Amino acid sequence: MDEREIKENLSRRDKRFINARSIMDIGMGLLWTAMGIFLAFIDRFNTGLEAQFSDPVMKGFGVIAILYGIFRIYRGFKKKYFK
């Protein structure tokens, strides 16, 4: 059974679940990516928080948050939740 046949056999409830989950994944991915960009490049934003959050650990966490956000966006577009 290929992916097209699986999509045809889904109920209306399952399709709504997939769409809602996809929207949530894309939204959360955008939030994680934005937070990661903020943390990784905090010295470029004039917020006054540079002294507290400019250490390499926070920059590393920012990069990890960016990667996780990209993964969530990718998962939201792929919509493979029942495999």
FENZI-V669580 format. One record per pair of residues at least 4 apart in sequence whose ideal C-beta (glycine too) atoms are under 8 Angstrom apart, sorted by the first residue. I is the first residue (numbers start at 1). J is the second residue. D is the distance in Angstrom with one decimal. If there is no record, write none. Layout:
i = [I/I]
j = [J/J]
d = [D/D]
//
This chain:
i = [1/1/2/3/4/5/6/6/10/10/10/10/11/12/13/14/14/15/16/17/17/18/18/18/18/19/20/21/21/21/21/22/22/22/22/23/23/24/24/25/25/25/25/25/26/26/26/26/26/27/28/28/28/29/29/29/29/29/29/29/29/29/30/30/30/31/31/32/32/32/32/32/32/33/33/33/33/33/33/34/34/35/35/35/35/36/36/36/36/36/36/36/36/36/36/37/37/37/38/38/38/39/39/39/39/39/39/40/40/40/40/40/41/41/42/42/42/42/42/42/42/43/43/49/50/53/54/54/55/56/57/58/59/60/61/62/63/64/65/66/67/68/69/70/71/72/73/74/75]
j = [5/6/6/7/8/9/10/82/14/15/18/82/15/16/17/18/82/19/20/21/81/22/79/81/82/23/24/25/76/79/81/26/76/77/79/27/76/28/76/29/72/73/75/76/30/72/73/76/77/31/32/69/72/33/69/70/71/72/73/74/75/76/34/69/73/35/69/36/65/66/68/69/72/37/65/66/69/70/73/38/69/39/62/65/69/40/61/62/63/64/65/66/67/68/69/41/62/66/42/45/62/53/58/59/61/62/65/59/62/63/65/66/45/62/47/49/50/53/54/58/62/50/54/53/54/58/58/59/59/60/61/62/63/64/65/66/67/68/69/70/71/72/73/74/75/76/77/78/80]
d = [4.8/6.1/7.3/6.5/6.6/6.4/7.1/7.2/4.2/5.3/7.4/7.7/7.1/6.6/6.4/6.4/7.3/6.4/6.2/6.1/7.6/6.1/5.4/5.7/7.8/6.5/6.3/6.2/7.8/7.9/5.8/6.4/4.7/7.4/5.2/6.2/7.2/6.0/7.6/6.0/5.0/7.2/5.2/3.3/6.5/7.4/5.6/3.8/7.2/6.6/6.2/7.8/5.3/6.1/4.6/6.9/7.3/3.2/3.6/7.8/7.8/6.2/6.2/6.9/6.9/6.3/7.3/6.2/5.2/7.6/5.3/3.3/6.2/6.4/7.3/5.5/3.2/6.4/7.2/6.4/7.6/6.3/7.7/5.3/7.7/5.8/7.8/4.6/6.7/7.2/3.1/3.5/7.7/7.6/5.9/6.0/7.1/6.4/6.3/6.6/7.3/6.5/5.4/7.0/6.0/3.3/6.5/5.3/3.1/5.6/7.9/6.6/7.0/7.5/7.1/6.3/5.8/5.1/6.0/7.2/7.7/5.1/5.5/5.3/4.9/4.6/6.9/7.6/7.4/6.1/6.4/6.3/6.7/6.5/6.2/6.5/6.5/6.2/6.2/6.5/6.5/6.5/6.5/6.3/6.2/6.3/6.7/6.2/7.7]
//
